[in-house]
Amino acid sequence: MVLDEKMCEENDILVTWEKNPEGSRDKNMGQKVYKTMKGAGAANIAVGVIVLVVGIVAGILLIVTGGKLISDKSKILF
């Protein structure tokens, strides 16, 4: 395996490409992986924040409605 290093002009980072036996290169494969991981991480954080907010709101609504039921239990007839 032959290693070839080249400076990526877009991002000013050093990219190492491995040369395949047939001579073609896996261009920017590392960058693609990191972009995919970045997107997955951002999505996980966004979903986590949404779930946290929905959970807090649901808990507050349950406490408020439960309090109303307890305060009005003398008015409820069965």
N, CA, C and O atoms as a CHARMM CRD file, in Angstrom:
* protein
*
  312
    1    1 MET  N      0.82700  -1.17200   0.00000 PROA 1      0.00000
    2    1 MET  CA     0.00000   0.00000   0.00000 PROA 1      0.00000
    3    1 MET  C      0.87800   1.24500   0.00000 PROA 1      0.00000
    4    1 MET  O      1.82600   1.34300   0.77900 PROA 1      0.00000
    5    2 VAL  N      0.57200   2.16000  -0.84400 PROA 2      0.00000
    6    2 VAL  CA     1.32100   3.40600  -0.93100 PROA 2      0.00000
    7    2 VAL  C      0.47300   4.51800  -0.35000 PROA 2      0.00000
    8    2 VAL  O     -0.69100   4.67200  -0.71900 PROA 2      0.00000
    9    3 LEU  N      1.04200   5.29100   0.55000 PROA 3      0.00000
   10    3 LEU  CA     0.32200   6.41600   1.13600 PROA 3      0.00000
   11    3 LEU  C      0.70100   7.69800   0.41400 PROA 3      0.00000
   12    3 LEU  O      1.86700   7.92500   0.08800 PROA 3      0.00000
   13    4 ASP  N     -0.28800   8.52000   0.17300 PROA 4      0.00000
   14    4 ASP  CA    -0.06900   9.78800  -0.50600 PROA 4      0.00000
   15    4 ASP  C     -0.72300  10.87600   0.32500 PROA 4      0.00000
   16    4 ASP  O     -1.90200  10.76600   0.66100 PROA 4      0.00000
   17    5 GLU  N      0.01400  11.92100   0.66200 PROA 5      0.00000
   18    5 GLU  CA    -0.52800  13.01300   1.44600 PROA 5      0.00000
   19    5 GLU  C     -0.70400  14.22000   0.55800 PROA 5      0.00000
   20    5 GLU  O      0.15800  14.52600  -0.26600 PROA 5      0.00000
   21    6 LYS  N     -1.82800  14.91100   0.72400 PROA 6      0.00000
   22    6 LYS  CA    -2.11700  16.07400  -0.09100 PROA 6      0.00000
   23    6 LYS  C     -2.89200  17.07000   0.75300 PROA 6      0.00000
   24    6 LYS  O     -3.72200  16.68000   1.57400 PROA 6      0.00000
   25    7 MET  N     -2.62600  18.34900   0.55700 PROA 7      0.00000
   26    7 MET  CA    -3.31600  19.38500   1.30700 PROA 7      0.00000
   27    7 MET  C     -4.64300  19.68600   0.61700 PROA 7      0.00000
   28    7 MET  O     -4.67700  19.96100  -0.58200 PROA 7      0.00000
   29    8 CYS  N     -5.72100  19.63200   1.36800 PROA 8      0.00000
   30    8 CYS  CA    -7.04500  19.94700   0.83900 PROA 8      0.00000
   31    8 CYS  C     -7.22300  21.46200   0.89500 PROA 8      0.00000
   32    8 CYS  O     -7.19000  22.04100   1.98100 PROA 8      0.00000
   33    9 GLU  N     -7.40900  22.10500  -0.23600 PROA 9      0.00000
   34    9 GLU  CA    -7.47600  23.56100  -0.30700 PROA 9      0.00000
   35    9 GLU  C     -8.74300  24.11200   0.33200 PROA 9      0.00000
   36    9 GLU  O     -8.72900  25.20500   0.89700 PROA 9      0.00000
   37   10 GLU  N     -9.83900  23.36200   0.24500 PROA 10     0.00000
   38   10 GLU  CA   -11.11000  23.85100   0.77300 PROA 10     0.00000
   39   10 GLU  C    -11.05700  24.05800   2.27600 PROA 10     0.00000
   40   10 GLU  O    -11.44300  25.12200   2.76200 PROA 10     0.00000
   41   11 ASN  N    -10.59800  23.08700   3.00900 PROA 11     0.00000
   42   11 ASN  CA   -10.67100  23.11600   4.46500 PROA 11     0.00000
   43   11 ASN  C     -9.32300  23.32000   5.14300 PROA 11     0.00000
   44   11 ASN  O     -9.26200  23.36200   6.37200 PROA 11     0.00000
   45   12 ASP  N     -8.25700  23.44700   4.39000 PROA 12     0.00000
   46   12 ASP  CA    -6.90800  23.60200   4.92900 PROA 12     0.00000
   47   12 ASP  C     -6.56500  22.50500   5.93500 PROA 12     0.00000
   48   12 ASP  O     -6.04800  22.78600   7.01700 PROA 12     0.00000
   49   13 ILE  N     -6.85500  21.25800   5.57400 PROA 13     0.00000
   50   13 ILE  CA    -6.49700  20.13300   6.42700 PROA 13     0.00000
   51   13 ILE  C     -5.68700  19.14400   5.61300 PROA 13     0.00000
   52   13 ILE  O     -5.76500  19.11200   4.38400 PROA 13     0.00000
   53   14 LEU  N     -4.92200  18.35100   6.30700 PROA 14     0.00000
   54   14 LEU  CA    -4.09200  17.35100   5.65500 PROA 14     0.00000
   55   14 LEU  C     -4.89700  16.06500   5.47900 PROA 14     0.00000
   56   14 LEU  O     -5.42500  15.52400   6.45000 PROA 14     0.00000
   57   15 VAL  N     -4.98900  15.58800   4.26800 PROA 15     0.00000
   58   15 VAL  CA    -5.76300  14.39500   3.95600 PROA 15     0.00000
   59   15 VAL  C     -4.79900  13.31300   3.50500 PROA 15     0.00000
   60   15 VAL  O     -3.93100  13.55900   2.66800 PROA 15     0.00000
   61   16 THR  N     -4.94800  12.11500   4.05800 PROA 16     0.00000
   62   16 THR  CA    -4.13600  10.97100   3.65000 PROA 16     0.00000
   63   16 THR  C     -5.02400  10.01500   2.87600 PROA 16     0.00000
   64   16 THR  O     -6.03400   9.53500   3.38800 PROA 16     0.00000
   65   17 TRP  N     -4.63800   9.74300   1.63900 PROA 17     0.00000
   66   17 TRP  CA    -5.37500   8.81800   0.79100 PROA 17     0.00000
   67   17 TRP  C     -4.56100   7.55500   0.61800 PROA 17     0.00000
   68   17 TRP  O     -3.34300   7.60100   0.44500 PROA 17     0.00000
   69   18 GLU  N     -5.24500   6.43100   0.66700 PROA 18     0.00000
   70   18 GLU  CA    -4.57400   5.17900   0.40600 PROA 18     0.00000
   71   18 GLU  C     -4.77000   4.81600  -1.05500 PROA 18     0.00000
   72   18 GLU  O     -5.86000   4.96500  -1.60700 PROA 18     0.00000
   73   19 LYS  N     -3.70700   4.34100  -1.66700 PROA 19     0.00000
   74   19 LYS  CA    -3.79100   3.93300  -3.06700 PROA 19     0.00000
   75   19 LYS  C     -4.20400   2.47200  -3.10700 PROA 19     0.00000
   76   19 LYS  O     -3.55600   1.61700  -2.50300 PROA 19     0.00000
   77   20 ASN  N     -5.28900   2.19100  -3.82500 PROA 20     0.00000
   78   20 ASN  CA    -5.76400   0.81600  -3.96900 PROA 20     0.00000
   79   20 ASN  C     -4.82900   0.03900  -4.88300 PROA 20     0.00000
   80   20 ASN  O     -4.09200   0.63700  -5.66700 PROA 20     0.00000
   81   21 PRO  N     -4.85300  -1.28200  -4.79200 PROA 21     0.00000
   82   21 PRO  CA    -3.97200  -2.08300  -5.65600 PROA 21     0.00000
   83   21 PRO  C     -4.18800  -1.82800  -7.14300 PROA 21     0.00000
   84   21 PRO  O     -3.24400  -1.90900  -7.92800 PROA 21     0.00000
   85   22 GLU  N     -5.43100  -1.52000  -7.53700 PROA 22     0.00000
   86   22 GLU  CA    -5.66700  -1.27400  -8.95500 PROA 22     0.00000
   87   22 GLU  C     -5.31500   0.15100  -9.37200 PROA 22     0.00000
   88   22 GLU  O     -5.43100   0.49500 -10.54800 PROA 22     0.00000
   89   23 GLY  N     -4.88800   0.97700  -8.43000 PROA 23     0.00000
   90   23 GLY  CA    -4.38800   2.30000  -8.77300 PROA 23     0.00000
   91   23 GLY  C     -5.34900   3.44200  -8.52800 PROA 23     0.00000
   92   23 GLY  O     -4.93300   4.60000  -8.57600 PROA 23     0.00000
   93   24 SER  N     -6.62100   3.16700  -8.26600 PROA 24     0.00000
   94   24 SER  CA    -7.56200   4.25000  -8.00800 PROA 24     0.00000
   95   24 SER  C     -7.44400   4.69200  -6.54700 PROA 24     0.00000
   96   24 SER  O     -6.91600   3.96200  -5.70800 PROA 24     0.00000
   97   25 ARG  N     -7.94100   5.88700  -6.26000 PROA 25     0.00000
   98   25 ARG  CA    -7.83400   6.41500  -4.90000 PROA 25     0.00000
   99   25 ARG  C     -9.20800   6.56700  -4.27700 PROA 25     0.00000
  100   25 ARG  O    -10.19100   6.84700  -4.96400 PROA 25     0.00000
  101   26 ASP  N     -9.26200   6.37900  -2.97200 PROA 26     0.00000
  102   26 ASP  CA   -10.48100   6.62900  -2.21200 PROA 26     0.00000
  103   26 ASP  C    -10.46300   8.09200  -1.79900 PROA 26     0.00000
  104   26 ASP  O    -10.01100   8.42900  -0.70400 PROA 26     0.00000
  105   27 LYS  N    -10.95000   8.95000  -2.66800 PROA 27     0.00000
  106   27 LYS  CA   -10.85500  10.38900  -2.43500 PROA 27     0.00000
  107   27 LYS  C    -11.84500  10.82300  -1.36900 PROA 27     0.00000
  108   27 LYS  O    -13.03500  10.51300  -1.41900 PROA 27     0.00000
  109   28 ASN  N    -11.31500  11.53700  -0.42300 PROA 28     0.00000
  110   28 ASN  CA   -12.10600  12.18000   0.63300 PROA 28     0.00000
  111   28 ASN  C    -13.01200  11.20600   1.39100 PROA 28     0.00000
  112   28 ASN  O    -14.04600  11.61400   1.91900 PROA 28     0.00000
  113   29 MET  N    -12.64100   9.94200   1.44900 PROA 29     0.00000
  114   29 MET  CA   -13.47400   8.97200   2.16300 PROA 29     0.00000
  115   29 MET  C    -13.53200   9.32800   3.64700 PROA 29     0.00000
  116   29 MET  O    -14.58800   9.20900   4.26800 PROA 29     0.00000
  117   30 GLY  N    -12.42600   9.75600   4.21200 PROA 30     0.00000
  118   30 GLY  CA   -12.41300  10.14500   5.61700 PROA 30     0.00000
  119   30 GLY  C    -13.30600  11.33700   5.88100 PROA 30     0.00000
  120   30 GLY  O    -14.00000  11.38700   6.89600 PROA 30     0.00000
  121   31 GLN  N    -13.29300  12.29100   4.97700 PROA 31     0.00000
  122   31 GLN  CA   -14.13200  13.47300   5.14900 PROA 31     0.00000
  123   31 GLN  C    -15.60400  13.10200   5.06300 PROA 31     0.00000
  124   31 GLN  O    -16.42100  13.66100   5.79500 PROA 31     0.00000
  125   32 LYS  N    -15.95300  12.18000   4.19500 PROA 32     0.00000
  126   32 LYS  CA   -17.34300  11.75000   4.07600 PROA 32     0.00000
  127   32 LYS  C    -17.81000  11.08000   5.36100 PROA 32     0.00000
  128   32 LYS  O    -18.94000  11.28100   5.80600 PROA 32     0.00000
  129   33 VAL  N    -16.92600  10.28200   5.94800 PROA 33     0.00000
  130   33 VAL  CA   -17.27800   9.59900   7.19000 PROA 33     0.00000
  131   33 VAL  C    -17.49700  10.61700   8.29700 PROA 33     0.00000
  132   33 VAL  O    -18.46800  10.50300   9.04400 PROA 33     0.00000
  133   34 TYR  N    -16.62400  11.60500   8.42400 PROA 34     0.00000
  134   34 TYR  CA   -16.76600  12.60700   9.46400 PROA 34     0.00000
  135   34 TYR  C    -17.99800  13.47200   9.24500 PROA 34     0.00000
  136   34 TYR  O    -18.64200  13.86700  10.21700 PROA 34     0.00000
  137   35 LYS  N    -18.34300  13.77600   8.01200 PROA 35     0.00000
  138   35 LYS  CA   -19.55800  14.54400   7.74700 PROA 35     0.00000
  139   35 LYS  C    -20.79200  13.74200   8.14300 PROA 35     0.00000
  140   35 LYS  O    -21.74500  14.29500   8.69200 PROA 35     0.00000
  141   36 THR  N    -20.77700  12.44100   7.86600 PROA 36     0.00000
  142   36 THR  CA   -21.89300  11.58500   8.24700 PROA 36     0.00000
  143   36 THR  C    -22.01800  11.51300   9.76600 PROA 36     0.00000
  144   36 THR  O    -23.11900  11.60100  10.31100 PROA 36     0.00000
  145   37 MET  N    -20.88100  11.35000  10.44500 PROA 37     0.00000
  146   37 MET  CA   -20.89700  11.29600  11.90200 PROA 37     0.00000
  147   37 MET  C    -21.35600  12.62500  12.50000 PROA 37     0.00000
  148   37 MET  O    -22.06400  12.64600  13.50700 PROA 37     0.00000
  149   38 LYS  N    -20.95300  13.72300  11.88300 PROA 38     0.00000
  150   38 LYS  CA   -21.36000  15.05000  12.35200 PROA 38     0.00000
  151   38 LYS  C    -22.87200  15.21100  12.24100 PROA 38     0.00000
  152   38 LYS  O    -23.51700  15.72000  13.15700 PROA 38     0.00000
  153   39 GLY  N    -23.43300  14.77600  11.11200 PROA 39     0.00000
  154   39 GLY  CA   -24.87500  14.86700  10.91900 PROA 39     0.00000
  155   39 GLY  C    -25.64200  14.00100  11.90400 PROA 39     0.00000
  156   39 GLY  O    -26.67100  14.41500  12.43800 PROA 39     0.00000
  157   40 ALA  N    -25.13800  12.80000  12.13900 PROA 40     0.00000
  158   40 ALA  CA   -25.79500  11.89800  13.08000 PROA 40     0.00000
  159   40 ALA  C    -25.73200  12.45400  14.50800 PROA 40     0.00000
  160   40 ALA  O    -26.70500  12.36400  15.25600 PROA 40     0.00000
  161   41 GLY  N    -24.59900  13.02000  14.87400 PROA 41     0.00000
  162   41 GLY  CA   -24.46800  13.61000  16.20600 PROA 41     0.00000
  163   41 GLY  C    -25.39300  14.79400  16.39900 PROA 41     0.00000
  164   41 GLY  O    -26.01300  14.93000  17.45400 PROA 41     0.00000
  165   42 ALA  N    -25.49600  15.65200  15.39200 PROA 42     0.00000
  166   42 ALA  CA   -26.38200  16.81200  15.47800 PROA 42     0.00000
  167   42 ALA  C    -27.83900  16.36800  15.58100 PROA 42     0.00000
  168   42 ALA  O    -28.61400  16.94700  16.34200 PROA 42     0.00000
  169   43 ALA  N    -28.20800  15.34800  14.82000 PROA 43     0.00000
  170   43 ALA  CA   -29.58100  14.84100  14.87700 PROA 43     0.00000
  171   43 ALA  C    -29.87900  14.24100  16.24500 PROA 43     0.00000
  172   43 ALA  O    -30.97100  14.43300  16.78000 PROA 43     0.00000
  173   44 ASN  N    -28.92300  13.52000  16.81500 PROA 44     0.00000
  174   44 ASN  CA   -29.12300  12.93100  18.14700 PROA 44     0.00000
  175   44 ASN  C    -29.31200  14.00000  19.20600 PROA 44     0.00000
  176   44 ASN  O    -30.16600  13.85800  20.08200 PROA 44     0.00000
  177   45 ILE  N    -28.53200  15.06300  19.14000 PROA 45     0.00000
  178   45 ILE  CA   -28.67400  16.15800  20.10700 PROA 45     0.00000
  179   45 ILE  C    -30.02600  16.83700  19.94100 PROA 45     0.00000
  180   45 ILE  O    -30.69400  17.13100  20.93200 PROA 45     0.00000
  181   46 ALA  N    -30.44000  17.09200  18.69900 PROA 46     0.00000
  182   46 ALA  CA   -31.72400  17.74300  18.45000 PROA 46     0.00000
  183   46 ALA  C    -32.88600  16.89100  18.97000 PROA 46     0.00000
  184   46 ALA  O    -33.79400  17.41300  19.61800 PROA 46     0.00000
  185   47 VAL  N    -32.86300  15.59400  18.69300 PROA 47     0.00000
  186   47 VAL  CA   -33.93400  14.71500  19.17000 PROA 47     0.00000
  187   47 VAL  C    -33.91800  14.64000  20.69300 PROA 47     0.00000
  188   47 VAL  O    -34.98000  14.60500  21.31600 PROA 47     0.00000
  189   48 GLY  N    -32.75200  14.61600  21.29500 PROA 48     0.00000
  190   48 GLY  CA   -32.64900  14.58500  22.75200 PROA 48     0.00000
  191   48 GLY  C    -33.24400  15.81700  23.40300 PROA 48     0.00000
  192   48 GLY  O    -33.93800  15.71200  24.41500 PROA 48     0.00000
  193   49 VAL  N    -32.97800  16.98700  22.83300 PROA 49     0.00000
  194   49 VAL  CA   -33.53800  18.22900  23.37900 PROA 49     0.00000
  195   49 VAL  C    -35.05300  18.23300  23.23000 PROA 49     0.00000
  196   49 VAL  O    -35.76500  18.63600  24.15000 PROA 49     0.00000
  197   50 ILE  N    -35.55200  17.78900  22.07900 PROA 50     0.00000
  198   50 ILE  CA   -37.00000  17.75800  21.85600 PROA 50     0.00000
  199   50 ILE  C    -37.68200  16.80800  22.83800 PROA 50     0.00000
  200   50 ILE  O    -38.72100  17.14000  23.40900 PROA 50     0.00000
  201   51 VAL  N    -37.09400  15.62200  23.03500 PROA 51     0.00000
  202   51 VAL  CA   -37.67000  14.65900  23.97500 PROA 51     0.00000
  203   51 VAL  C    -37.64600  15.21700  25.39200 PROA 51     0.00000
  204   51 VAL  O    -38.60300  15.02100  26.14100 PROA 51     0.00000
  205   52 LEU  N    -36.59100  15.89900  25.77300 PROA 52     0.00000
  206   52 LEU  CA   -36.49400  16.49500  27.10500 PROA 52     0.00000
  207   52 LEU  C    -37.58000  17.53800  27.32000 PROA 52     0.00000
  208   52 LEU  O    -38.23700  17.54300  28.36100 PROA 52     0.00000
  209   53 VAL  N    -37.77600  18.42700  26.33900 PROA 53     0.00000
  210   53 VAL  CA   -38.78100  19.48200  26.46200 PROA 53     0.00000
  211   53 VAL  C    -40.18200  18.88000  26.51300 PROA 53     0.00000
  212   53 VAL  O    -40.99700  19.29300  27.33800 PROA 53     0.00000
  213   54 VAL  N    -40.47600  17.91400  25.65000 PROA 54     0.00000
  214   54 VAL  CA   -41.79300  17.27500  25.65100 PROA 54     0.00000
  215   54 VAL  C    -42.04300  16.56700  26.98300 PROA 54     0.00000
  216   54 VAL  O    -43.15600  16.60800  27.50800 PROA 54     0.00000
  217   55 GLY  N    -41.02200  15.92700  27.52200 PROA 55     0.00000
  218   55 GLY  CA   -41.17900  15.25300  28.81300 PROA 55     0.00000
  219   55 GLY  C    -41.46700  16.21700  29.94700 PROA 55     0.00000
  220   55 GLY  O    -42.30900  15.94200  30.80100 PROA 55     0.00000
  221   56 ILE  N    -40.77700  17.34000  29.96000 PROA 56     0.00000
  222   56 ILE  CA   -41.00100  18.33400  31.01400 PROA 56     0.00000
  223   56 ILE  C    -42.41000  18.92700  30.90200 PROA 56     0.00000
  224   56 ILE  O    -43.10400  19.07500  31.90800 PROA 56     0.00000
  225   57 VAL  N    -42.82900  19.26400  29.68100 PROA 57     0.00000
  226   57 VAL  CA   -44.16700  19.83000  29.47400 PROA 57     0.00000
  227   57 VAL  C    -45.23400  18.81800  29.87300 PROA 57     0.00000
  228   57 VAL  O    -46.20800  19.18200  30.53200 PROA 57     0.00000
  229   58 ALA  N    -45.07000  17.55900  29.48700 PROA 58     0.00000
  230   58 ALA  CA   -46.04500  16.53400  29.85200 PROA 58     0.00000
  231   58 ALA  C    -46.12100  16.36400  31.37100 PROA 58     0.00000
  232   58 ALA  O    -47.21100  16.21800  31.92500 PROA 58     0.00000
  233   59 GLY  N    -44.98800  16.38100  32.03200 PROA 59     0.00000
  234   59 GLY  CA   -44.98000  16.26500  33.49000 PROA 59     0.00000
  235   59 GLY  C    -45.69000  17.42100  34.16500 PROA 59     0.00000
  236   59 GLY  O    -46.43800  17.21800  35.12200 PROA 59     0.00000
  237   60 ILE  N    -45.46300  18.63300  33.67900 PROA 60     0.00000
  238   60 ILE  CA   -46.13200  19.80900  34.25200 PROA 60     0.00000
  239   60 ILE  C    -47.64200  19.71100  34.04700 PROA 60     0.00000
  240   60 ILE  O    -48.41600  19.98500  34.96500 PROA 60     0.00000
  241   61 LEU  N    -48.06300  19.31500  32.82900 PROA 61     0.00000
  242   61 LEU  CA   -49.50100  19.18000  32.56600 PROA 61     0.00000
  243   61 LEU  C    -50.13600  18.12100  33.46100 PROA 61     0.00000
  244   61 LEU  O    -51.25000  18.31400  33.94700 PROA 61     0.00000
  245   62 LEU  N    -49.43900  17.00200  33.68700 PROA 62     0.00000
  246   62 LEU  CA   -49.97600  15.95900  34.56400 PROA 62     0.00000
  247   62 LEU  C    -50.11500  16.44500  36.00600 PROA 62     0.00000
  248   62 LEU  O    -51.10000  16.13000  36.67400 PROA 62     0.00000
  249   63 ILE  N    -49.14900  17.19900  36.47900 PROA 63     0.00000
  250   63 ILE  CA   -49.20900  17.73000  37.85100 PROA 63     0.00000
  251   63 ILE  C    -50.35400  18.72800  37.98900 PROA 63     0.00000
  252   63 ILE  O    -51.08300  18.69800  38.98000 PROA 63     0.00000
  253   64 VAL  N    -50.51800  19.61200  37.00400 PROA 64     0.00000
  254   64 VAL  CA   -51.57500  20.62500  37.06600 PROA 64     0.00000
  255   64 VAL  C    -52.95500  19.96800  37.02300 PROA 64     0.00000
  256   64 VAL  O    -53.82700  20.29200  37.83000 PROA 64     0.00000
  257   65 THR  N    -53.15000  19.04300  36.07700 PROA 65     0.00000
  258   65 THR  CA   -54.47000  18.40100  35.99800 PROA 65     0.00000
  259   65 THR  C    -54.75300  17.52300  37.21500 PROA 65     0.00000
  260   65 THR  O    -55.89900  17.43300  37.65600 PROA 65     0.00000
  261   66 GLY  N    -53.73100  16.88200  37.75700 PROA 66     0.00000
  262   66 GLY  CA   -53.91700  16.09700  38.98200 PROA 66     0.00000
  263   66 GLY  C    -54.28100  16.97700  40.15600 PROA 66     0.00000
  264   66 GLY  O    -55.11300  16.60700  40.98400 PROA 66     0.00000
  265   67 GLY  N    -53.65600  18.15100  40.23000 PROA 67     0.00000
  266   67 GLY  CA   -53.98900  19.09500  41.29600 PROA 67     0.00000
  267   67 GLY  C    -55.41800  19.59300  41.18600 PROA 67     0.00000
  268   67 GLY  O    -56.10300  19.75200  42.19700 PROA 67     0.00000
  269   68 LYS  N    -55.87200  19.83900  39.96500 PROA 68     0.00000
  270   68 LYS  CA   -57.26500  20.26800  39.77600 PROA 68     0.00000
  271   68 LYS  C    -58.23000  19.16900  40.20200 PROA 68     0.00000
  272   68 LYS  O    -59.24800  19.44500  40.83700 PROA 68     0.00000
  273   69 LEU  N    -57.91000  17.91500  39.85300 PROA 69     0.00000
  274   69 LEU  CA   -58.77400  16.81100  40.26700 PROA 69     0.00000
  275   69 LEU  C    -58.84100  16.68700  41.78700 PROA 69     0.00000
  276   69 LEU  O    -59.91500  16.46400  42.34500 PROA 69     0.00000
  277   70 ILE  N    -57.72200  16.82800  42.44200 PROA 70     0.00000
  278   70 ILE  CA   -57.69700  16.70900  43.90500 PROA 70     0.00000
  279   70 ILE  C    -58.46400  17.86100  44.54800 PROA 70     0.00000
  280   70 ILE  O    -59.19700  17.66100  45.51600 PROA 70     0.00000
  281   71 SER  N    -58.29300  19.07700  44.00300 PROA 71     0.00000
  282   71 SER  CA   -58.99800  20.22600  44.59600 PROA 71     0.00000
  283   71 SER  C    -60.50100  20.15700  44.35600 PROA 71     0.00000
  284   71 SER  O    -61.26800  20.69900  45.15300 PROA 71     0.00000
  285   72 ASP  N    -60.94100  19.51100  43.29300 PROA 72     0.00000
  286   72 ASP  CA   -62.36300  19.43000  42.98100 PROA 72     0.00000
  287   72 ASP  C    -62.98000  18.06900  43.31000 PROA 72     0.00000
  288   72 ASP  O    -64.06700  17.75000  42.82800 PROA 72     0.00000
  289   73 LYS  N    -62.29000  17.26100  44.13000 PROA 73     0.00000
  290   73 LYS  CA   -62.78900  15.91600  44.39300 PROA 73     0.00000
  291   73 LYS  C    -64.09000  15.94900  45.21600 PROA 73     0.00000
  292   73 LYS  O    -64.87300  15.00100  45.15700 PROA 73     0.00000
  293   74 SER  N    -64.32700  17.00900  45.97100 PROA 74     0.00000
  294   74 SER  CA   -65.58500  17.09600  46.73800 PROA 74     0.00000
  295   74 SER  C    -66.77400  17.35200  45.81200 PROA 74     0.00000
  296   74 SER  O    -67.91000  17.06300  46.18900 PROA 74     0.00000
  297   75 LYS  N    -66.54700  17.87700  44.62800 PROA 75     0.00000
  298   75 LYS  CA   -67.62100  18.17100  43.67900 PROA 75     0.00000
  299   75 LYS  C    -67.97100  16.98600  42.79300 PROA 75     0.00000
  300   75 LYS  O    -68.97300  17.01400  42.07900 PROA 75     0.00000
  301   76 ILE  N    -67.15000  15.94800  42.83700 PROA 76     0.00000
  302   76 ILE  CA   -67.35900  14.78500  41.97400 PROA 76     0.00000
  303   76 ILE  C    -68.28900  13.80100  42.68200 PROA 76     0.00000
  304   76 ILE  O    -68.00900  13.38200  43.80500 PROA 76     0.00000
  305   77 LEU  N    -69.38100  13.43500  42.03900 PROA 77     0.00000
  306   77 LEU  CA   -70.33200  12.47100  42.59200 PROA 77     0.00000
  307   77 LEU  C    -70.33900  11.22000  41.74600 PROA 77     0.00000
  308   77 LEU  O    -70.29900  11.30000  40.51800 PROA 77     0.00000
  309   78 PHE  N    -70.38900  10.06000  42.38900 PROA 78     0.00000
  310   78 PHE  CA   -70.47100   8.79400  41.66700 PROA 78     0.00000
  311   78 PHE  C    -71.78600   8.13500  41.96000 PROA 78     0.00000
  312   78 PHE  O    -72.06000   7.04900  41.44900 PROA 78     0.00000
